[in-house]
Amino acid sequence: MIDVRRFRRGDPEYFEEVLRSHGHTVLAVAEAFGKDSDHAEDLFQETWSHVFEKRRSYRGTGSFDGWLHRIATRVCIGDYRDRKDRLEAIGRMRVENHREVLGVVPMDPLSAAERRDLHGRLHRAMARLSRREHEAITLRIFEGMSTDEVADRMRISQATVRSIVRHGIARLRNVMEDMGDELPGYRPSH
């Protein structure tokens, strides 16, 4: 039985006790989703971090293990989606015959070597964007999702998606300029 008051207050000693007595629930989920034992340990730690952050939302009604299981599952599914999205984006960025790079319409056709070089520079620059900018640009530009689809996926408004993409591309342009590169010919489509 959980002492809801102590748990919600964040009492460190009690939280350790809860972790020892209910850690198996989180560990089972983390091991099911983890790529390996190190990844499962990371998921375990991240889940307990979320549990601590959300401790005030636990009302003491229903099963505590059920509440833990839901948080662990959300953390693990979020991690899985992030990894999957990153891998898919990297794969798309490596495709030589990609029609456009961030809406770039080159004035002259790029050779395969030039395209590979541009993709590499773009990939390095994308890594410097915030997670939200990276996700919005990847979904909107690389995956070709509509603003509405991106808004649903990111759980934000369409106006916020447009703003994040606009600011992200401006930041991407600055990052590439700082790297000594340019983002040639970007023409936003509305």
C-alpha positions in Angstrom: 0.0 0.0 0.0 1.3 3.4 -1.0 1.4 6.3 1.4 0.0 8.8 -1.1 0.9 11.9 1.0 4.6 11.0 1.4 4.8 9.8 -2.3 3.2 13.0 -3.7 5.3 15.2 -1.4 8.5 13.6 -2.9 9.9 12.3 0.4 13.4 11.0 -0.8 13.5 8.1 1.6 10.0 7.0 0.9 10.6 7.4 -2.9 13.6 5.0 -2.6 11.3 2.5 -0.7 8.7 2.7 -3.5 11.4 2.2 -6.1 12.6 -0.9 -4.3 9.2 -2.4 -3.8 7.7 -1.5 -7.2 10.7 -1.3 -9.5 10.0 -4.7 -11.0 6.9 -3.3 -12.7 9.0 -0.6 -14.5 11.8 -3.0 -15.2 9.5 -5.5 -16.9 8.3 -2.8 -19.3 11.8 -1.3 -19.9 13.2 -4.8 -20.7 10.4 -5.5 -23.1 11.2 -2.3 -25.1 14.9 -2.0 -24.6 17.3 -2.9 -27.4 19.8 -4.3 -24.9 20.4 -4.2 -21.1 22.0 -0.7 -21.2 19.1 0.7 -23.1 16.6 -1.0 -20.8 18.5 0.6 -17.8 18.2 4.0 -19.5 14.5 3.5 -20.0 14.1 2.4 -16.4 15.9 5.5 -15.1 13.9 7.8 -17.5 10.7 6.3 -16.3 11.5 6.9 -12.7 12.4 10.4 -13.5 8.9 10.8 -15.1 7.3 9.1 -12.1 8.9 11.6 -9.8 7.9 14.5 -12.0 4.3 13.2 -12.2 4.0 12.0 -8.6 1.5 14.7 -7.7 -0.9 13.4 -10.4 -1.3 10.1 -8.5 -4.5 10.3 -6.5 -4.3 7.0 -4.7 -7.3 5.5 -6.5 -6.7 2.5 -8.6 -3.6 0.3 -8.8 -0.3 2.0 -8.2 1.4 -0.6 -10.3 -1.1 0.1 -13.1 -0.3 3.8 -12.9 3.5 3.0 -13.0 2.9 0.6 -15.9 1.1 3.4 -17.9 4.0 5.9 -17.3 6.6 3.3 -18.2 4.8 2.3 -21.4 4.4 6.0 -22.5 8.1 6.6 -21.9 9.2 3.5 -23.8 6.8 4.1 -26.7 8.0 7.7 -26.9 11.6 6.5 -27.0 10.8 3.9 -29.7 9.1 6.5 -31.9 11.9 9.0 -31.5 14.5 6.3 -32.4 12.4 5.1 -35.4 11.8 8.7 -36.6 15.6 9.5 -36.3 16.5 6.3 -38.2 14.0 7.0 -41.0 15.1 10.6 -41.3 18.7 9.6 -41.6 17.8 7.0 -44.2 15.9 9.5 -46.2 18.7 12.0 -46.0 21.1 9.5 -47.4 19.0 8.8 -50.5 21.0 10.2 -53.4 18.0 10.9 -55.6 16.1 12.9 -53.1 14.1 15.4 -55.1 14.5 18.4 -52.8 16.5 19.1 -49.7 14.4 21.3 -47.3 12.6 22.7 -50.3 15.9 23.6 -51.9 15.4 24.0 -55.7 18.9 24.2 -57.1 19.4 26.5 -60.0 21.7 23.9 -61.7 21.3 20.2 -61.3 23.6 18.9 -58.6 25.9 16.0 -59.3 25.6 12.9 -57.2 28.8 13.9 -55.3 27.5 17.4 -54.7 24.1 16.0 -53.4 26.0 13.6 -51.1 28.1 16.5 -49.8 25.0 18.7 -49.3 23.2 15.9 -47.5 26.1 15.4 -45.2 26.4 19.1 -44.3 22.6 19.3 -43.9 22.7 16.3 -41.6 25.4 17.9 -39.4 23.4 21.1 -39.3 20.1 19.4 -38.4 21.8 17.8 -35.4 22.3 21.3 -34.0 18.6 22.1 -34.0 16.4 21.8 -31.0 14.5 18.5 -30.7 11.2 20.3 -31.6 12.7 22.0 -34.6 14.3 18.8 -35.8 11.1 16.9 -35.4 8.9 19.5 -37.1 11.2 20.0 -40.0 11.7 16.2 -40.5 7.9 15.6 -40.4 6.9 18.6 -42.5 9.7 18.8 -45.1 11.3 15.3 -45.3 8.2 13.2 -44.7 5.9 15.6 -46.5 3.2 15.6 -43.9 0.7 18.4 -43.9 0.8 21.1 -41.2 -2.3 19.6 -39.7 -0.7 16.1 -39.6 2.4 17.4 -37.9 0.3 19.4 -35.4 -1.6 16.2 -34.5 1.6 14.1 -34.3 3.4 16.7 -32.1 0.3 17.6 -30.2 0.6 21.3 -30.9 -1.4 23.9 -32.9 -0.9 24.3 -36.7 0.3 27.9 -36.1 2.9 26.6 -33.7 4.1 24.0 -36.3 4.4 26.8 -38.9 6.3 28.9 -36.5 8.7 26.1 -35.4 9.4 25.2 -39.0 10.0 28.8 -40.0 12.3 29.5 -37.1 13.9 26.1 -37.5 14.8 26.8 -41.1 16.1 30.2 -40.2 18.2 28.7 -37.5 19.3 25.9 -39.9 20.4 28.6 -42.4 22.4 30.3 -39.6 24.0 27.0 -38.5 25.0 26.2 -42.0 26.4 29.7 -42.5 28.4 29.3 -39.3 29.7 26.0 -40.7 30.8 27.9 -43.8 27.9 26.5 -45.9 24.8 28.0 -47.4 21.3 26.6 -47.7 20.8 27.6 -51.3 17.5 28.7 -52.9 15.1 27.7 -50.1 11.6 28.8 -51.1 9.0 28.1 -48.4 5.7 26.7 -49.6 2.5 27.7 -47.9 
